[in-house]
Amino acid sequence: MATIKIGIVGAGGMARYHYDGFTKAGAEITAIADVNTERVKEFAVPRGIKKTYDSLARMLEAEKDIDAVSIITPNKFHKPLIIEALEKGRHVFCEKPPALNAAEMKEIVAAVQKSGKKLLFDFNNRARPESQAMLSYLKSGKAGRINSAQATWIRRAGIPGFGGWFTTKALSGGGPVIDLLHMIDLALYFMGYPEPSFALASVFYDFMGNKAFKGPWGIADAAGGITDVESACHAFLTFKSGQCLTIRNSWAEMNEGEVVSVVFQGQKAGGKVERVFQREGFDETSIDACKIFTEENGIHLNIDLLTEQDETMGRTAAAANFVKTLAGEAAPLNTPDEALILMKIIDALYESAASGKPVAV
Ligand SMILES: NC(=O)c1ccc[n+]([C@@H]2O[C@H](COP(=O)([O-])OP(=O)(O)OC[C@H]3O[C@@H](n4cnc5c(N)ncnc54)[C@H](O)[C@@H]3O)[C@@H](O)[C@H]2O)c1
């Protein structure tokens, strides 16, 4: 098969993982576009990407042989850029969250159907070795159906800067509810992506604007910018299948530290996939666990699923899965229909928190 040619849109913090994953899987990055014409060159030159542009439109106009586009921009631009690329006949890999809300995601699903092209999102936590090992165990039937799960991404001091796009609701869609949606998605993936019925949520705004709660990634504050999103959310979801999910997402909260996990209780066994950061935001200090809790012959036992370490938390593997999907060598790790369910849940969490009532999803 001919080499798959990809054009990247957005040369910011996440671009290197996409680049590494795509090239590892044998694709060629022929061009990159970013509205920031300095940043795009800083990314392209050391990697030998020959062509740089200041917009997706100009890149696609000039680079007729690009097969696929990778979108790594602030969330507000996901929907228009995805639809533009699909309409111009390109496959798309896009960063999470899929869109700002479910209404946008519905438009995206319609555009995918019309184009006949592939669309995958970067739900990189599904691509982690621990997640894939857990999924294999679940598929074996040894845990039975998952009755209940707890999706957790909690930080103590992890606000991604103040006043930039992350903290401006119009650009991001919200705070940790939508930014840290990974564990909600992973829990649903383990549970078989059941159809949700009701959501009940509370959100909190403490510590927003307090520099002691800023994350350690060096994201610059924007003087005079907007900070109007939540700092924490606690929620409960029920599903038509009778399953249920508890959610805890926070950027800033009085927790012991940063914990990223899905814990579940099945009819025959339980389990957890967990990453605990020893220092907030520094991957090399993290401790990963992937465990099954079960019973055999009257004896309770815990089993460690031993997997490779992946410091990128599946980010390069998820990008590689996109290329392998296009090449027909792998099944896609996620679908637009799943993204629509996820965005309906995100909408319902905000709606319930605003109204103080349970809402139908
Ligand atoms: N999967 C993960 O683990 C993970 C982690 C962090 C961020 N993200 C997601 O990745 C995306 C980007 O985040 P980031 O941290 O790289 O952001 P960033 O701010 O570092 O980079 C975004 C880049 O997009 C460019 N840009 C903005 N609008 C554009 C447009 N219309 N056309 C072309 N370029 C444009 C900006 O100039 C900037 O260089 C977000 O959707 C975020 O939610 C995912």
The ligand as a MOL file (V3000), in Angstrom:
LIG
                    3D

  0  0  0     0  0            999 V3000
M  V30 BEGIN CTAB
M  V30 COUNTS 44 48 0 0 0
M  V30 BEGIN ATOM
M  V30 1 N -5.1060 13.6550 24.5570 0
M  V30 2 C -4.4450 14.3350 25.4900 0
M  V30 3 O -3.8380 13.7610 26.3900 0
M  V30 4 C -4.4400 15.8460 25.4320 0
M  V30 5 C -3.6180 16.5960 26.2860 0
M  V30 6 C -3.6100 17.9890 26.1550 0
M  V30 7 C -4.4150 18.6080 25.2150 0
M  V30 8 N -5.2290 17.8490 24.4110 0 CHG=1
M  V30 9 C -6.1000 18.4690 23.3900 0
M  V30 10 O -5.2950 18.8510 22.2750 0
M  V30 11 C -5.8140 20.0430 21.6830 0
M  V30 12 C -4.7060 21.0700 21.6100 0
M  V30 13 O -4.1470 21.2340 22.8820 0
M  V30 14 P -2.6690 21.7890 23.0450 0
M  V30 15 O -2.3170 21.5970 24.4690 0
M  V30 16 O -1.7720 21.2290 21.9760 0 CHG=-1
M  V30 17 O -2.9470 23.3290 22.7530 0
M  V30 18 P -1.9020 24.5000 22.4290 0
M  V30 19 O -2.5660 25.7490 22.8280 0
M  V30 20 O -0.5560 24.1510 22.9480 0
M  V30 21 O -1.7910 24.4170 20.8110 0
M  V30 22 C -2.8710 24.6930 19.9660 0
M  V30 23 C -2.3050 25.2500 18.6560 0
M  V30 24 O -3.3880 25.4150 17.7310 0
M  V30 25 C -3.1550 26.6150 16.9810 0
M  V30 26 N -4.4200 27.0300 16.3860 0
M  V30 27 C -5.4770 27.6000 17.0150 0
M  V30 28 N -6.4900 27.7560 16.1400 0
M  V30 29 C -6.0850 27.2900 14.9450 0
M  V30 30 C -6.6780 27.1780 13.6570 0
M  V30 31 N -7.9430 27.5610 13.4460 0
M  V30 32 N -5.9420 26.6560 12.6550 0
M  V30 33 C -4.6780 26.2710 12.8600 0
M  V30 34 N -4.0590 26.3360 14.0610 0
M  V30 35 C -4.7540 26.8380 15.0910 0
M  V30 36 C -2.5560 27.5700 18.0070 0
M  V30 37 O -1.8830 28.6390 17.3910 0
M  V30 38 C -1.6520 26.6220 18.7990 0
M  V30 39 O -0.3270 26.5890 18.2770 0
M  V30 40 C -7.0090 20.4550 22.5430 0
M  V30 41 O -8.1940 20.0270 21.9430 0
M  V30 42 C -6.7920 19.7210 23.8700 0
M  V30 43 O -7.9990 19.4180 24.5300 0
M  V30 44 C -5.2400 16.5020 24.5070 0
M  V30 END ATOM
M  V30 BEGIN BOND
M  V30 1 1 1 2
M  V30 2 2 2 3
M  V30 3 1 2 4
M  V30 4 1 4 5
M  V30 5 2 4 44
M  V30 6 2 5 6
M  V30 7 1 6 7
M  V30 8 2 7 8
M  V30 9 1 8 9
M  V30 10 1 8 44
M  V30 11 1 9 10
M  V30 12 1 9 42
M  V30 13 1 10 11
M  V30 14 1 11 12
M  V30 15 1 11 40
M  V30 16 1 12 13
M  V30 17 1 13 14
M  V30 18 2 14 15
M  V30 19 1 14 16
M  V30 20 1 14 17
M  V30 21 1 17 18
M  V30 22 2 18 19
M  V30 23 1 18 20
M  V30 24 1 18 21
M  V30 25 1 21 22
M  V30 26 1 22 23
M  V30 27 1 23 24
M  V30 28 1 23 38
M  V30 29 1 24 25
M  V30 30 1 25 26
M  V30 31 1 25 36
M  V30 32 1 26 27
M  V30 33 1 26 35
M  V30 34 2 27 28
M  V30 35 1 28 29
M  V30 36 1 29 30
M  V30 37 2 29 35
M  V30 38 1 30 31
M  V30 39 2 30 32
M  V30 40 1 32 33
M  V30 41 2 33 34
M  V30 42 1 34 35
M  V30 43 1 36 37
M  V30 44 1 36 38
M  V30 45 1 38 39
M  V30 46 1 40 41
M  V30 47 1 40 42
M  V30 48 1 42 43
M  V30 END BOND
M  V30 END CTAB
M  END
